[in-house]
Amino acid sequence: MKLFVSEGNPHCLKVLAALEVTGVQCDVQYVNHEETVVPFLSRPALPAMLLPSGLYLFSANAICQYLFEVNGQESSELCSQWLEWEATDLQPALLLALHMAVLQGKGSQVSNVLQGPLNYLDQSLSKGNTPYLTGEAVSVADVVLWAALYPVLSDSSLALGEHKSVKPWFDRVAAMHSCQSAVQKVLRGKGLQGMKSYMQRQPAPQSSQCKDTQPCNSNPAECEEGERVVSEEEMEAAVLTWSKDLNGGPLATERQHPILPQEGKRNILLTSALPYVNNVPHLGNIIGCVLSADVFSRYGRLRGWNLLFVCGTDEYGTATENKAREEGLTPQQICDKYHAIHSSIYKWFQIDFDFFGRTTTEKQTEIAQNIFWRLHKHEFLVEDTVEQLRCENCQRFLADRFVEGICPHCSYPEARGDQCDKCGRLINAVELREPQCKVCRQTPVIRSSKHLFLDLPKLETQLEQWLDKSTSTGDWTVNAKQITRSWLRDGLKPRCITRDLQWGTPVPHPDFKEKVFYVWFDAPIGYLSITANYTDKWEKWWKNPQQVELYNFMAKDNVPFHSVVFPCSLLGAQDNYTLVNHLVATEYLNYEDTKFSKSRGVGVFGDMAKDTGIPADVWRFYLLYVRPEGQDSAFSWADMALKNNSELLNNLGNFINRAGMFVTKFFEGCVPAMELQQEDKKLLALVGWELQQYIQLMDKVKIRDALKHILNISRHGNQYIQVNEPWKKIKGGDTERQRAGTVTGVSVNIACLLSVMLLPYMPTVSQTIRDQLNAPQSCINTMLQGTGTFVCTLRAGHRIGTVSPLFQKLEVDQIEALKKRFGGQQPEDEPPKKKVLSGICLCSSPQQCRCVKPHAFTNTSSSSNVLLF
């Protein structure tokens, strides 16, 4: 192993302290801050660790965890939680504090920035009643947090206030010789000033003080930010790029179907978790899967990647049978109905699939059964008799989603037979307390049934080897890694792959001909079958791991099936399948202060959004603005109005409209000549840097964080216009008129850049801006190449089109009406009303119902539920 570090880098203090504490043997090499040691990264990343396998780790916290695990100390869930808090809450505040103290000489203001995180840490330590964060012994969390805080807590000139529990904990860790040794190696006895060289090379951090009031929905860009120092070299480089020509060739957004992998290209296969066909997706479903995937796929095409984006409805299984019973339709009719609803919703939200299919196809049966037989051939399937819940009233075994009860882990009263929505734990239905059949609400009994299981323990070694490589080289979100680790830490158990249902892919084995595949064995295979329905050359994507990178987008509840169960199925099939390289999972989006509920009328569902009168692009913008990347977030009508009116209308829209109107009003619709001064060059450098940050974040699928850099650019533009006042200078002499022309020309070119950066987020607005500016289509091919290429697209003499406002204000009364409309009409504890369809009552207890409608289900002692028409 080799560890690469640099002096003065606070992140390197973490890893050197962890190395000293654990005593792991490792070569340490000191390099300069800007040296690129990870060969496949386009930017410096320190610290970095080269593992014996040849793989790299380049996150300080990940390296620390690895060192502790090598030393036999696994991270507990509490430990992982502290590390996540350090990365997402403490680090942004620390970086701002260090920037203020080291570079701006504002040490007296540091306490304002750090008060929130330090108070939280102090309260947690005082409640814990243990000497260290996670117990009686030092953990990786103690080392990481201590090292992160050392530069500020060890400097007596920073008056950070009294934190009675933090100080003894900090001193206890600091007293360890290994930690003092690490401090000496990184800071060389210079304290905060030892970090100056490192800090000068870092971008000015955004203020995180706004997080105190809105931790999930606020954007750091809204808060006061430090002015980034731009060097002469950066300005000259920006001017050189500005003068380059546009790229020619076919448009990056043009596609010829079928899209197939190409030699010498970056070939990306992108999937979004298949939505259940049995319901209408709400805003949380949309942002968690298809919208996030759509943004990344559009971005990937702008980058010139050869990309295929597939999705479709998941149509087999219990949920579909259940919905069919509720609505008095056959399962196939339910699938046809809701597949059309899903397609319509995604089309309105401008989700640009290359192919949107479904799982009820012959290809699905063919491929699923082929994988089954290969698993059977390689002896990765085992038979076992299991206990299942059977409803004697309905005369059938109850599949997971036909049963509800009290979660055995967290006591949530509405846990399903396969998983608890509250704690996220997987459940065996027989473990539920007080179970009920969802159809008739009777108590089921336990009976035995013979089933087939995927032998996960037998595949565990293969799985772990693959996971080590995929998680270290790919872009897996933190929650995806944590959920996967927790499954492995608990030890894998054989997983049942068959069910006693009728609606599903038939099990081809003669001994199990009455059964179908369990939906979570069957559903992910839908990615393959949907691709096979798109092109008969589907194997070029799905059996080509050497050429293809696979991205999976989903919400966190789907992670174990994509990171453990499905990969084990493909590994066991031994057919050179493409496995996931990048697993991108969101947290949950809530509605205001509660959950989405169709039955209670709470929340906005996909088919309702277009009836609000708010354009699809505005919905896309806000959902992406509050995308739950690191923690749960919430949709809020008031916040949506605020973001629309402040960010879209007053910031982005205002800048683009002013830039275009100046060209029209002052220069007869033609872009004026530009003579760049120092101020203009500085702006070009600032905009170029924001573009680089946008690309770096989008490459790592940090979609929400990347959006703030678009808004930062328009903020820079507005300030530039405001300071230079071209509307006044145009009335002056030749010099002032020339200055007005330069400011106008630069501004309208920034607007053109913004149109390209916005394309993944707001495709219609992006096209409207380019239409108004009459921008050449080749600008799409140019701006996002390499690390970012801000070229002067609209040269002097270019004639723009008709300029008009891009956004409309959302009024208070409009928002209040929408909030009331989607706020629910009945209390949460009120039982749902009976559903009536075509004159038929679909309630679950016909014997007790007093309505005069005929009932869809009638229960008799000698028969199961029968549909009456």
Secondary structure, DSSP 8 states (H G I E B T S, - for coil): -EEEE-TT-HHHHHHHHHHHHHT---EEEE--TT---STT-SS---SEEE-TTS-EE--HHHHHHHHHHHTT----HHHHHHHHHIIIIIHHHHHHHHIIIIIS--GGGHHHHHHHHHHHHHHHHHHH-SSSSSSSS--HHHHHHHHHHHHHHT-TTS-----TTHHHHHHHHHTSHHHHHHHHHHHTT-GGGGGHHHHHTS---B--GGGGT-TTT--GGGS-B------HHHHHHHHHHHTS----SS-TT---SS----TTS-EEEEEE---BTTS--BHHHHIIIIIHHHHHHHHHHHTT-EEEEEEEEB--SHHHHHHHHHHT--HHHHHHHHHHHHHHHHHHTT---SEEEESSSHHHHHHHHHHHHHHHHTT-EEEEEEEEEEETTTTEE--GGGEEEE-TTT--TTEESSB-TTT--B--GGG-EEEEETTT----EEEEEEEEEE-HHHHHHHHHHHHHHHHHHS---HHHHHHHHHHHHH----EE-EES-SSS-B--SGGGTT-EE-HHHHTTHHHHHHHHHH-TTTHHHHT-TTTEEEEEEEEGGGHHIIIIIHHHHHHHHTS-----SEEEEE--EEETTB--BTTTTBS-BHHHHGGGT--HHHHHHHHHHT--SSS-EEE-HHHHHHHIIIIIIIIIIHHHHHHHHHHHHHSTTB-------HHHHHHHHHHHHHHHHHHHHHHTT-HHHHHHHHHHHHHHHHHHHHHH-HHHHTTS-HHHHHHHHHHHHHHHHHHHHHHHHHTTT-HHHHHHHHHHHT--TTHHHHTTSTT------S-TT-B------------HHHHHHHHHHTB-SS-TTS-----EETTEE--S-TTT---SS-BSEEEETTEEEEE--
